[in-house]
Amino acid sequence: MTRRTAAERHLDSAPSPSGERQPADELAELLMAFHHPIRRWLTELLGVEGPANVGTLAARTGLAVGSVSHHLKVLHQQDLIEPAPELARDTRESWWRLRSRSMTWSVEDFEQGTLGRRVAETAEAENFRFQVRAMQEWLRRSSAEPQGWRTAATSVDTYVPATEDQVRDFARRLNALIRDWSGECLAAAAADPDGISAGTRRPVRAIARVFPSEPVRP
């Protein structure tokens, strides 16, 4: 029996053509796929460390090969990753790479009481927990980091009266700043790929939130 190629094995998890489902249903499925802690971890590993095969990801994460394959299949169905069969040394290997895909959404994209609304609310909470875990990990190890990186990292907050329009304007400016800054960083990294291996470039996470808040009690 002829063994299927790496590319052929992933046809069953290929993304469905756009337009076959309602937009709200597509968005809900995307949120469920991406905001699972393990799947988000896998996408970040592929984004930071580059394409990898299932065995490498299993060894990197300590997860079973079958579990990694399952999560990658879900990510592939939502077009968040894609096969990289040209990297396989034989037909038994399954290589994957991250797809560049922007994701903008709001709980308000879904009607009250719908399954999509519950999915979005869960995803929003999980996204917040993810950001908290990332910050806690930085605080845990920051004392062992080089001084230059410790002083470069920063946080900022403000607490002022504002209107709804002013909050929207802040969000617009912040989104534009992050988009432009991220593009500059990616372009510079592409022009200087040796910087990552030399340690002068590192994965950096920028997190910002703006929301109405009453005074926080201790």
N, C-alpha and C positions, 0 to 999 in steps of 0.2 A: 504494500500500500504506500502510495506516494505521500510523504509528509508535506503538510501545507506550509507555505512560506510564512515568514513573520507578518508580512503585510496582509496575507489572506486570513490569518487567524484573528485579525482585529476588525474584520468586516461586520461581524455581528454586533459590535459595540459602536459602530460609526455613528456620528450625529445624524439625527433625522433632518430631512430638508426643512428649511424655514418655511413657515406658513401652514404646516400640517396640524398645528395645535394653536389654541388661543394664546395670545401674548401673555396674559396673566398666568396661565398654566406653565408656559415655557419659563417664565421668570421664577415661579415657585420651584420648579424642578432644578433650575440653576442654583438657587439659593440653598436648597437641600444638599446639592452635590458639593458646593464649595465650602459651606460653613460647617461641615463636619470636621472636628479637630484633626483627625488623622489625614483626611484628604487635603486640608489646607496645609498641613505640614509637608505632605508630599509635593504639592505645587511649589512651595517655597524652596524645598531642596532642589527640585528641577530648575527653578529660576536662578538660584544662587550658584549651585554646583554644576549646572549644565545637564545635558541628556544623560540618562542612566538606564541600565537594564533592571529588570525586576529583582534579580538576585542581589545586585548592588544596593538597591533601595531597601531590600529586606535586611541585609547586613548592616546598613547605615542606621536603620530605625529599630532593629531588634524584633520586627514583626515577622510573622510567618509569610513565606512566599505566596501562599494562596490568598492570604489577607491582603497583601500588597496588590496582587493581580486584581482582586475584586474592586478595591478602591480606585485603581487606575482605570478600570473599565467604566466605572461610574463617571469619572472625570472626562473620559474620552467621549462618552455619550453626550455630554454637555459642551463639547468642543473646547474644553479647557486645556487639554493636552492632545498630542497627536503622536502616532507611531513614528519611529525613526529607523525603519528597517535597513537603511543603508549602513547603519553602524553595527548591525549584527554580524558576528563571525560565522554563524551557522543558523539553520532554521529553528533551532531550539531557543534561541535568545529573542527576547522581546524588549526592544529599546523604545524609550519615550522621551519626548521633549515638551517643554511648556509652550503653549500658544499665547501670543500677546493678545489679550482681550480686556477691554475696559468694562467695568461693571458699576453702573450707577442705578440706585434703586431707593425706594422709600416704602415704609409700611403703608403710606397713603396710596400706593399703587394698587392696593387690594381693598375690596369692599368689606365692611364690618361683618363679622360672623362667618366669613368664608374660610375654607381650608387654606387658601393662599395667604390670607391675613394672618392666620395662626403660624404658618411657616415663616412669614416675614418677621413677625414678632420674636419668634424663637431665634431666627438668624441674627436679628439685631442684638439680642441678649448674648448670643454666643460670640458675636463680633466684639462686643464690649469685654467679655471674659478673656477673649484672645488677646486684646490689647493690654489688659491688666496683667496677664501672664507674661507678656513680652516685657513690660515695664518692671515687674517684680524680678525677672531674670537679670535684667540690666543692673538693678540696684544690688542684687545679690553678689554680682561679680565685678562691679565697677571699681571697687577698691584695689583690685589686682590689675586693672587696666593701666596702660601707659598714661602718664599725666596729660599728654597732648590730647588723647581721645577723651579723657575725663572732662577736660575743660572745654572741648569742642561741643560735647553733648550738652543740651540745654532744655529747659522747660520754661514756659511762660504762661501766665494766666492773668485775667482781668475780671473785675466785677463791677459793672456799670449799669445804669438804667438805659434801656434801648427799646426802640420800636420794632415791630415785626419787619418792616422794610429795612431797617438798619441791620438786623440779623441776617436777612437775605443777602444784603450787600456784602456783609462780612464773609458769608459762605462763598459768594461768587468770587471775591478777591482771593480768598484762601485757596479755593480750587484752582484758580488761574496760577497762583504762585507755586503751588505744589506741582501742577502739571508742567510748568515751564522749568522749574528747578530739576524735576525728575528727568525731563528730556535732556537737559544739559549734562547731568551726571551720566546718563546712558551713552550719550554721544562721546563724552570724554573717556569713558571706560572702553568703548569700542575702538577709540583711537590709541589707547594705551592698554592693551590686554595684559601686558606683563605686570601692570601695577597691582593686579589682584594677587598673583602668585608671590609678588614681592612683599605683600602686606601693606602697601601704601593705600590700597583701596579695600574697603570692607563693606559688607552688607549693612545698610543703615536704614532704620525705620523712623518715619516721621508720622506722628499721631496728633491730631488736633480735633477738638470738639467745641461746639458752641451751642448752648441750650439754656432755656429759662431755668433758674434755680433759686429756691429760697435759701436763706442762710442755713448752713450745715451745722447741726448741733454736734458737739463732741461726744 
